[in-house]
Amino acid sequence: MTLLDEGWKPVTAVCSQGEFTWRLWCDARRPSAADVMGWPDDGDFLATFIEASNGVGKLMSGGIGGMREPGERVRYFTSRDDGFPRFVGVRFAQSVDDVVIETTSRHIQVDADEMETHYGMKFFVTPLEEGEELVAVTGGGIHQVHHSVDWLPEEPKTGYFPLPTDPS
């Protein structure tokens, strides 16, 4: 079964670089976990999900789910897996003219005029280069500084970690 079979909608074209291909998908249906999370029946739901593959058929994924923030203008996520570059995905309101993804080595200008609108938003995803780190995402008058959580331990995968006061 594919994401399309499960009701997800592709919101970007399939892109590729070297051995990697990727695409962003969205689902605006109320998720099954909404009751557990206490989300309203009539909430504005939008899950954004990247699906990437490498040349030997290994897949990775990641994204953001849940409810859209009221008046949401720009939101981003990062996703990574062994053997893949880190990906940065951005969704932004169709009224936002452009978005800049700032990394430690470059500024990636995302031109909204070249993009299709889905669910009132535009979508973009890109891999980072080897050794490159995300610094911030800016657009629509919003500057979101990225705070890496790479210092968190890989195990245990409970979702709860003791947070030190100084991660260094």
Residue frames relative to the residue before (quaternion, step in Angstrom):
aa qw qx qy qz dx dy dz
M 1.0000 0.0000 0.0000 0.0000 0.00 0.00 0.00
T 0.2678 -0.7737 0.5593 0.1297 3.56 -0.99 0.89
L 0.6725 -0.4579 0.3776 0.4421 3.56 -1.32 0.15
L 0.6267 0.5364 -0.3350 0.4552 3.59 1.02 -0.77
D 0.6416 0.5198 -0.3114 0.4703 3.58 1.01 -0.84
E 0.7036 0.4613 -0.2538 0.4771 3.58 1.11 -0.71
G 0.6447 -0.5755 0.3068 0.3988 3.60 1.26 0.18
W 0.4700 0.6537 -0.4589 0.3759 3.60 1.25 0.16
K 0.2838 -0.7516 0.5741 0.1581 3.58 -1.20 0.60
P 0.3879 -0.6987 0.5354 0.2735 3.63 -0.85 0.86
V 0.1379 -0.8224 0.5501 0.0455 3.59 -0.82 0.99
T 0.7172 0.2376 -0.2364 0.6110 3.56 1.32 0.17
A 0.5595 -0.5522 0.4823 0.3866 3.52 -1.29 0.27
V 0.5587 -0.5365 0.4800 0.4119 3.57 -1.25 0.24
C 0.1145 -0.7890 0.6029 0.0311 3.58 -0.82 1.05
S 0.0638 -0.8004 0.5940 0.0495 3.56 -1.19 0.40
Q 0.0191 0.7464 -0.6650 0.0163 3.48 -1.34 0.54
G 0.8116 -0.0131 -0.0295 0.5833 3.58 -0.54 1.11
E 0.8128 -0.2238 0.1870 0.5043 3.56 -0.85 -0.99
F 0.6476 0.5567 -0.3106 0.4174 3.63 1.23 -0.25
T 0.0543 -0.7441 0.6638 0.0524 3.54 -1.20 0.70
W 0.0137 0.8082 -0.5877 0.0348 3.57 -1.11 0.63
R 0.0274 -0.7647 0.6438 0.0064 3.50 -1.36 0.41
L 0.3225 -0.7213 0.5777 0.2049 3.56 -1.18 0.62
W 0.1342 -0.7748 0.6170 0.0308 3.53 -1.10 0.90
C 0.1244 -0.7855 0.6001 0.0856 3.59 -1.22 0.49
D 0.0838 -0.7540 0.6499 0.0452 3.51 -1.31 0.54
A 0.1755 -0.8162 0.5467 0.0646 3.58 -0.63 1.17
R 0.4626 0.6748 -0.4593 0.3459 3.58 1.23 0.20
R 0.5762 -0.5632 0.4644 0.3677 3.55 -1.25 0.50
P 0.3666 -0.7579 0.4895 0.2271 3.63 -0.60 1.06
S 0.6343 -0.5562 0.3846 0.3747 3.54 -1.22 0.53
A 0.6689 0.5031 -0.3004 0.4575 3.61 1.12 -0.56
A 0.4069 0.7498 -0.4575 0.2508 3.62 1.24 -0.07
D 0.6440 0.5201 -0.3321 0.4522 3.61 0.98 -0.77
V 0.6480 0.5201 -0.3083 0.4632 3.56 0.98 -0.88
M 0.7024 0.4578 -0.2559 0.4812 3.57 1.04 -0.82
G 0.4600 -0.6988 0.4379 0.3291 3.60 1.24 -0.24
W 0.3853 0.7294 -0.4798 0.2988 3.58 1.20 0.49
P 0.5301 -0.6543 0.4336 0.3207 3.61 -1.00 0.75
D 0.6270 -0.5523 0.4025 0.3740 3.55 -1.24 0.49
D 0.7651 0.3605 -0.1827 0.5013 3.57 1.02 -0.80
G 0.2777 0.7911 -0.5008 0.2149 3.61 1.17 0.52
D 0.4647 -0.6419 0.5337 0.2952 3.55 -1.31 0.40
F 0.0381 -0.8414 0.5380 -0.0340 3.56 0.08 1.33
L 0.1487 0.7648 -0.6213 0.0834 3.56 -1.10 0.73
A 0.0917 -0.7741 0.6261 0.0170 3.54 -0.49 1.24
T 0.1261 -0.7723 0.6215 0.0367 3.57 -0.95 0.97
F 0.0168 -0.8356 0.5392 -0.1034 3.55 -0.62 1.18
I 0.2140 -0.7589 0.5999 0.1354 3.59 -0.86 0.95
E 0.0959 -0.7448 0.6572 0.0642 3.52 -1.12 0.75
A 0.0236 0.8035 -0.5913 0.0651 3.59 -0.62 1.14
S 0.0739 -0.7799 0.6190 0.0561 3.54 -1.18 0.57
N 0.3189 -0.7263 0.5703 0.2134 3.52 -1.26 0.46
G 0.7559 -0.4389 0.2639 0.4079 3.56 -1.30 0.09
V 0.7235 0.4036 -0.2576 0.4972 3.61 1.16 -0.33
G 0.6553 -0.5819 0.2926 0.3827 3.57 1.23 0.46
K 0.4672 0.6508 -0.4718 0.3683 3.60 1.21 0.19
L 0.2304 -0.7854 0.5645 0.1067 3.57 -0.99 0.88
M 0.0371 -0.7513 0.6557 0.0649 3.55 -1.26 0.47
S 0.0521 -0.7983 0.5995 0.0239 3.55 -1.20 0.42
G 0.1681 0.7692 -0.6104 0.0865 3.52 -1.33 0.16
G 0.1872 0.8029 -0.5527 0.1219 3.56 -1.17 0.27
I 0.4855 -0.6157 0.5181 0.3416 3.51 -1.27 -0.55
G 0.1248 -0.7975 0.5880 0.0521 3.53 -1.01 0.77
G 0.5795 0.6346 -0.4086 0.3073 3.50 -1.26 -0.38
M 0.7241 -0.4199 0.3390 0.4294 3.49 -1.28 -0.55
R 0.4666 -0.6305 0.5375 0.3096 3.52 -1.19 0.62
E 0.4921 -0.6317 0.5102 0.3138 3.53 -1.09 0.72
P 0.5461 -0.5862 0.4620 0.3804 3.63 -1.04 0.64
G 0.8349 0.1199 -0.1179 0.5241 3.58 -0.80 1.02
E 0.2332 0.8011 -0.5253 0.1669 3.61 1.20 0.37
R 0.1474 -0.8033 0.5751 0.0479 3.55 -0.85 1.05
V 0.7993 -0.0346 0.0548 0.5974 3.60 0.85 -0.91
R 0.0992 0.7707 -0.6248 0.0766 3.55 -0.96 0.90
Y 0.0775 -0.8102 0.5805 0.0247 3.58 -0.96 0.81
F 0.0922 -0.7604 0.6353 0.0982 3.53 -1.36 0.18
T 0.2318 -0.7233 0.6214 0.1923 3.54 -1.32 0.28
S 0.0541 -0.7827 0.6199 0.0110 3.52 -1.19 0.59
R 0.0863 0.7936 -0.5992 0.0618 3.56 -0.99 0.78
D 0.0166 -0.7589 0.6509 0.0056 3.49 -1.33 0.42
D 0.6429 -0.5189 0.3836 0.4127 3.58 -1.16 0.50
G 0.8095 0.2529 -0.2108 0.4862 3.54 -0.95 0.93
F 0.6941 0.3951 -0.2600 0.5427 3.59 1.31 0.06
P 0.4920 -0.5939 0.5155 0.3734 3.57 -1.20 0.36
R 0.5465 -0.5421 0.4907 0.4083 3.56 -1.28 0.17
F 0.2073 -0.7624 0.6023 0.1140 3.55 -0.99 0.88
V 0.1724 -0.7331 0.6474 0.1169 3.53 -1.23 0.65
G 0.0841 -0.7865 0.6116 0.0169 3.54 -0.81 1.09
V 0.0834 -0.7909 0.6060 0.0168 3.56 -1.03 0.82
R 0.0321 -0.7357 0.6740 0.0590 3.53 -1.15 0.74
F 0.0334 0.8099 -0.5823 0.0622 3.55 -0.94 0.89
A 0.6347 -0.5611 0.3883 0.3627 3.53 -1.20 0.70
Q 0.5768 -0.6153 0.4125 0.3443 3.55 -1.06 0.76
S 0.6189 0.5530 -0.3441 0.4390 3.63 1.18 -0.36
V 0.5683 0.5788 -0.3840 0.4410 3.61 1.26 -0.25
D 0.4196 -0.7530 0.4547 0.2242 3.58 -0.67 1.13
D 0.7944 -0.1431 0.1095 0.5801 3.56 0.92 -0.84
V 0.2418 -0.7371 0.6170 0.1323 3.50 -1.35 0.39
V 0.1609 -0.7601 0.6208 0.1044 3.56 -1.13 0.70
I 0.1862 -0.7348 0.6445 0.1000 3.54 -0.95 0.99
E 0.1455 -0.8074 0.5702 0.0435 3.56 -0.49 1.23
T 0.0525 -0.7875 0.6140 0.0084 3.56 -0.82 1.02
T 0.6968 -0.4633 0.3393 0.4298 3.56 -1.29 0.01
S 0.7941 0.2946 -0.1723 0.5029 3.62 1.17 -0.28
R 0.8216 0.0726 -0.0347 0.5644 3.64 1.17 -0.18
H 0.3327 -0.6689 0.6163 0.2490 3.51 -1.43 0.15
I 0.1763 -0.7805 0.5944 0.0795 3.57 -0.73 1.09
Q 0.2044 -0.7913 0.5705 0.0812 3.56 -0.45 1.25
V 0.1514 -0.7773 0.6079 0.0585 3.58 -0.72 1.11
D 0.1993 -0.8092 0.5463 0.0840 3.58 -0.45 1.21
A 0.3581 -0.7803 0.4792 0.1823 3.58 -0.37 1.27
D 0.5786 0.6102 -0.3798 0.3856 3.61 1.10 -0.58
E 0.6923 0.4853 -0.2636 0.4644 3.58 1.14 -0.61
M 0.6773 0.5341 -0.2669 0.4299 3.60 1.26 -0.15
E 0.4575 -0.6477 0.5376 0.2866 3.53 -1.25 0.59
T 0.3575 -0.7101 0.5662 0.2175 3.55 -1.25 0.53
H 0.0129 0.7576 -0.6516 0.0346 3.55 -1.04 0.92
Y 0.8420 0.0462 -0.0662 0.5334 3.60 -0.89 0.94
G 0.6596 -0.5225 0.3013 0.4485 3.60 1.10 0.65
M 0.6775 0.4477 -0.2697 0.5176 3.59 1.30 0.16
K 0.2780 -0.6892 0.6328 0.2173 3.52 -1.40 0.23
F 0.2139 -0.8070 0.5483 0.0481 3.55 -1.11 0.76
F 0.0229 0.7802 -0.6232 0.0499 3.54 -1.13 0.80
V 0.0234 0.7789 -0.6266 0.0124 3.56 -1.10 0.69
T 0.0357 0.7960 -0.6018 0.0546 3.56 -1.05 0.82
P 0.4133 -0.6692 0.5399 0.2997 3.59 -1.13 0.53
L 0.3961 -0.6688 0.5641 0.2785 3.55 -1.19 0.53
E 0.5221 -0.6340 0.4737 0.3179 3.55 -1.18 0.56
E 0.6961 -0.4604 0.3523 0.4235 3.56 -1.28 0.38
G 0.8393 0.1616 -0.1494 0.4970 3.59 -0.81 1.04
E 0.5596 0.6041 -0.3835 0.4182 3.58 1.27 -0.10
E 0.1399 -0.7872 0.5972 0.0632 3.58 -1.02 0.81
L 0.4907 -0.6371 0.5073 0.3098 3.55 -1.14 0.65
V 0.2128 -0.7733 0.5874 0.1077 3.58 -0.99 0.91
A 0.7833 -0.1987 0.1857 0.5590 3.60 0.78 -1.02
V 0.2149 -0.7128 0.6450 0.1725 3.52 -1.39 0.25
T 0.0584 -0.8096 0.5833 -0.0315 3.55 -0.78 1.11
G 0.3338 0.7240 -0.5668 0.2078 3.55 -1.05 0.80
G 0.8386 0.1801 -0.1355 0.4960 3.54 -1.14 0.62
G 0.6833 -0.4895 0.2829 0.4620 3.58 1.08 0.70
I 0.6184 0.5161 -0.3363 0.4879 3.59 1.31 0.18
H 0.0889 -0.7712 0.6295 0.0321 3.58 -0.95 0.95
Q 0.0570 -0.8121 0.5805 -0.0160 3.57 -0.39 1.27
V 0.2479 -0.7657 0.5805 0.1234 3.57 -0.51 1.22
H 0.3412 -0.7430 0.5419 0.1946 3.57 -0.92 0.94
H 0.1300 -0.7661 0.6266 0.0593 3.55 -0.95 0.96
S 0.3334 -0.7706 0.5135 0.1771 3.55 -0.45 1.22
V 0.1720 -0.7621 0.6149 0.1075 3.55 -1.13 0.73
D 0.2620 0.7974 -0.5040 0.2035 3.58 1.19 0.51
W 0.6084 0.5700 -0.3556 0.4225 3.59 1.17 -0.45
L 0.5105 0.6308 -0.4381 0.3866 3.63 1.22 -0.20
P 0.5180 -0.6478 0.4467 0.3355 3.60 -0.97 0.73
E 0.5330 -0.6300 0.4681 0.3160 3.57 -1.15 0.67
E 0.7827 0.1894 -0.0890 0.5862 3.60 1.02 -0.75
P 0.5788 -0.1909 -0.7928 0.0026 1.66 -2.01 1.33
K 0.4496 -0.6961 0.4969 0.2577 3.58 -1.15 0.59
T 0.2174 0.8037 -0.5198 0.1914 3.55 0.80 1.00
G 0.4827 -0.6465 0.4532 0.3790 3.58 1.16 -0.50
Y 0.7085 0.3644 -0.2485 0.5509 3.59 1.26 -0.12
F 0.0131 0.8011 -0.5962 0.0511 3.54 -0.76 1.05
P 0.4503 -0.6333 0.5303 0.3391 3.57 -1.05 0.60
L 0.2431 -0.7948 0.5410 0.1285 3.58 -0.66 1.07
P 0.3217 -0.7443 0.5484 0.2043 3.59 -0.59 1.06
T 0.5635 -0.5967 0.4383 0.3665 3.57 -1.16 0.45
D 0.7707 0.1292 -0.0849 0.6181 3.61 1.16 -0.51
P 0.2976 -0.8038 0.4848 0.1741 3.62 -0.31 1.21
S 0.5975 0.5532 -0.3880 0.4318 3.64 1.15 -0.18
